[in-house]
Amino acid sequence: MKATAVKAAVRGLAPSLLVALVGAALLRITVGSDVFLQYVKEGLRIPLIASGIVLLGLGIAGVVRRVTAHRQEPVMRFGRDAEGNAVWLRPVKDDGHGHGEGHDHDHGPRVAWLLTIPAVLLLCLTPPPLGSFTASRDGSDAVVEPAKYADLSEQPAAPGSAADSGASVTVPTPMSLTEFIGRSRDPNKSLADRKVRLTGFVSPGAQPGEWYLNRLVVSCCAADARRLRVLVHTAGAAPAADSWVDLTGVWKPTPDAPATAAPRIDVSEQHAVPQPRAPYRDIPPSDQ
């Protein structure tokens, strides 16, 4: 009988503990951390913090209310069954509607317990952002709106570099994948013979000597992620899938390719870089 009472008390606390757990998980990935950027866009930080505070507060309040109510109940109540034997009965209180509290009303939908899985993962682990698996799916391309692009001006050489000393060196232009894809479709061929520098993560290609450089962009969260990708041609081996690279190369026109095909770049230089702070924000590479 005592074990039954303990089980009922724990079951009564569980929903409030679950709400508090979800709130704590939201605060863990947003307060003093950039982990949330692997799941949602940067502008949602404040709403996530507010939601975490509210959920944590509601969970704690529910636990306090339940513990207080439990302490006010009689410790034990006995009665007799039909045969006259003494039995322990759960305390009965009227709920204001003429119904007793002789049985547990705290059963919720069992599917709600699935919320514990992401909450515990966020508290204990840091799942990675979306990567090559998502980028390799068909029909997930981001829309790059047509734009009128100005000619690319020459980039100033860094002091002390070969270009600064008078040698014939072209400084690559840092560019987002959105701009590179848009310029590849520019009728004025603004990318022609221009060295560019791009950053993204790797996904496998269909042929030897080629692979894709990708960025995923989101409108709200990872669930609506859309792909930006460039077909990379290089003489060396392809980097590992999902690794982030910074590459320099020249756009290679492919007149026979479909209009929606990924533009091609012939790479002259590449090196590995860490995953950026905001993996779903498509911005030009920087040395900062």
Buried (B, 14 or more C-beta within 10 A) or exposed (E): EEEEBEEBEEEBBBBBBBBBBBBBBBBBBBEEEEBBBBBBBEEBBEEBBEBBBEBBEBBBEBBEEBBEEEEEEEEEEEEEEEEEEEEEEBEEBEEEEEEEEEEEEEEEEEEEEEBBEEBEEBBEEEEEBBBBEBBBEEEEBBEBEEEEBEEBEEBEBEEEEEBEEEEEEBBBBBBBBBBBBBBBBBEEEBBEEBBBBBBBBBBEBEEEEBBBBBBBBBEEEBEEBBBBBBBBBBEEEBBEBBBBBBBBBBBEEEEEEEEEEBBBBEBEEBEEBEBBEBBBBBBBBEEE
